[in-house]
Amino acid sequence: MLGVGASGLVAEDLCQKLQRIGQQCQFTSDTHLQLVQAAMRTPQDVVIGISFSGRTVETHKALALAANAGALSVAITGNPDSPIGQVVSHVLTTTAREDELRIGALASRMAQLAVVDVLFARIAQLRFDDLDAALAVLPRDVVNAG
């Protein structure tokens, strides 16, 4: 999982959701470690980078490293023709009206979270016949946390 700032919060959210269903996932807000993690990927890995503008330099560099390592690379961005959109295998496009000088990045983050929730739901559907049973392995207070 890759992302910086508000997009990093969304990346962390997806990573936590995937971990709750047993998917191995890594996220760090440290962009240097994101580069290390991206460079260490293999063709068996999937790397998802999130950037509303598609121009976040750190996320772009990490996605390019992961793609060069052979990982399946995916971008969640508001601009599929952006630098990030050009280096990945797949683009999931978000739509949100956001000012260039946005303070809270609210609209873009909500759009990204919607895509992340759909992506998580689909992964869970494909992975489990009975998600409730899979989550039952965790104590109820862990499942309901967050």
C-alpha positions in Angstrom: 0.0 0.0 0.0 1.3 3.4 -1.0 0.1 6.9 -0.2 1.1 10.2 1.3 -0.9 12.6 3.4 -4.7 12.1 3.1 -4.2 9.4 0.5 -1.9 7.7 3.0 -4.7 7.6 5.5 -6.8 5.8 2.8 -4.0 3.3 2.0 -3.7 2.6 5.7 -7.4 2.0 6.0 -7.4 -0.5 3.2 -4.4 -2.3 4.6 -6.0 -2.7 8.0 -9.2 -4.0 6.4 -7.2 -6.6 4.4 -5.2 -7.7 7.5 -8.5 -8.3 9.3 -9.4 -11.0 6.7 -6.0 -12.5 6.7 -4.5 -10.9 3.6 -0.8 -10.0 4.1 -0.5 -6.2 3.6 2.1 -3.6 4.4 1.7 0.2 4.9 4.0 2.7 6.3 3.7 6.5 6.2 7.5 6.7 5.8 8.0 7.4 2.1 11.6 6.0 2.2 10.3 2.7 3.6 7.6 2.7 0.9 10.3 2.8 -1.7 12.1 -0.1 0.0 8.9 -2.1 0.2 8.1 -1.4 -3.4 11.5 -2.4 -4.7 11.2 -5.7 -2.8 8.0 -6.8 -4.5 7.8 -9.8 -6.8 5.5 -10.9 -9.6 3.3 -12.6 -7.0 2.6 -9.3 -5.3 0.0 -6.5 -5.8 1.0 -2.9 -5.0 -1.7 -0.3 -4.7 -0.8 3.4 -4.8 -3.3 6.1 -3.9 -3.0 9.7 -5.1 -5.9 11.9 -5.9 -3.9 14.1 -8.2 -1.8 11.3 -9.6 1.2 13.5 -9.3 2.5 12.7 -5.9 6.2 12.2 -6.6 6.9 9.7 -3.8 3.9 7.5 -4.7 4.9 7.6 -8.4 8.5 6.5 -7.7 7.3 3.7 -5.5 4.8 2.4 -8.0 7.4 2.6 -10.8 9.8 0.5 -8.6 7.1 -2.1 -7.9 6.1 -2.3 -11.5 9.7 -2.8 -12.6 10.0 -5.5 -10.0 7.2 -7.3 -11.7 4.4 -6.7 -9.2 0.9 -6.1 -10.4 0.5 -2.4 -9.9 -2.7 -0.5 -9.3 -3.4 3.2 -8.9 -6.4 4.8 -7.2 -6.4 8.3 -8.6 -8.6 11.1 -9.9 -6.5 11.4 -13.0 -5.9 8.2 -15.0 -3.6 10.1 -17.5 -1.4 11.3 -14.7 2.2 10.2 -14.1 1.0 7.5 -11.7 -1.7 6.3 -14.1 1.0 5.9 -16.8 3.2 3.5 -14.7 0.6 1.0 -13.4 -1.1 -2.0 -14.8 -4.6 -0.9 -13.7 -6.2 2.4 -12.8 -9.2 2.7 -10.5 -10.5 6.2 -11.1 -12.2 8.4 -8.5 -14.2 11.5 -9.1 -14.4 14.3 -6.7 -14.5 18.1 -7.0 -11.6 19.3 -5.0 -9.9 22.7 -5.0 -6.2 22.6 -6.0 -5.4 24.2 -2.6 -7.6 22.0 -0.5 -7.2 22.1 3.2 -8.9 18.9 4.4 -9.0 16.9 1.2 -12.5 15.8 2.2 -14.1 15.2 -1.1 -11.2 13.3 -2.6 -10.7 11.2 0.5 -14.4 10.2 0.6 -14.2 9.2 -3.1 -11.0 7.2 -2.4 -12.6 5.5 0.7 -15.6 4.5 -1.4 -13.4 2.8 -4.0 -11.4 1.1 -1.2 -14.6 -0.2 0.5 -15.8 -1.7 -2.8 -12.4 -3.2 -3.5 -12.2 -4.7 0.0 -15.8 -6.1 -0.3 -14.9 -7.7 -3.6 -11.7 -9.2 -2.3 -13.6 -10.6 0.7 -16.3 -12.0 -1.6 -13.7 -13.8 -3.7 -11.8 -15.1 -0.8 -14.5 -16.4 1.5 -17.8 -18.1 1.0 -18.8 -17.0 4.5 -17.1 -13.8 5.6 -18.8 -13.9 9.0 -17.3 -17.3 9.7 -13.9 -16.0 8.7 -14.2 -13.0 10.9 -15.4 -15.2 13.8 -11.8 -16.4 14.3 -11.1 -12.9 15.7 -12.4 -11.9 19.1 -15.6 -9.8 18.6 -14.1 -6.7 20.1 -11.3 -6.8 17.5 -13.8 -7.2 14.6 -15.9 -4.3 15.8 -13.0 -2.0 16.5 -12.5 0.8 14.0 
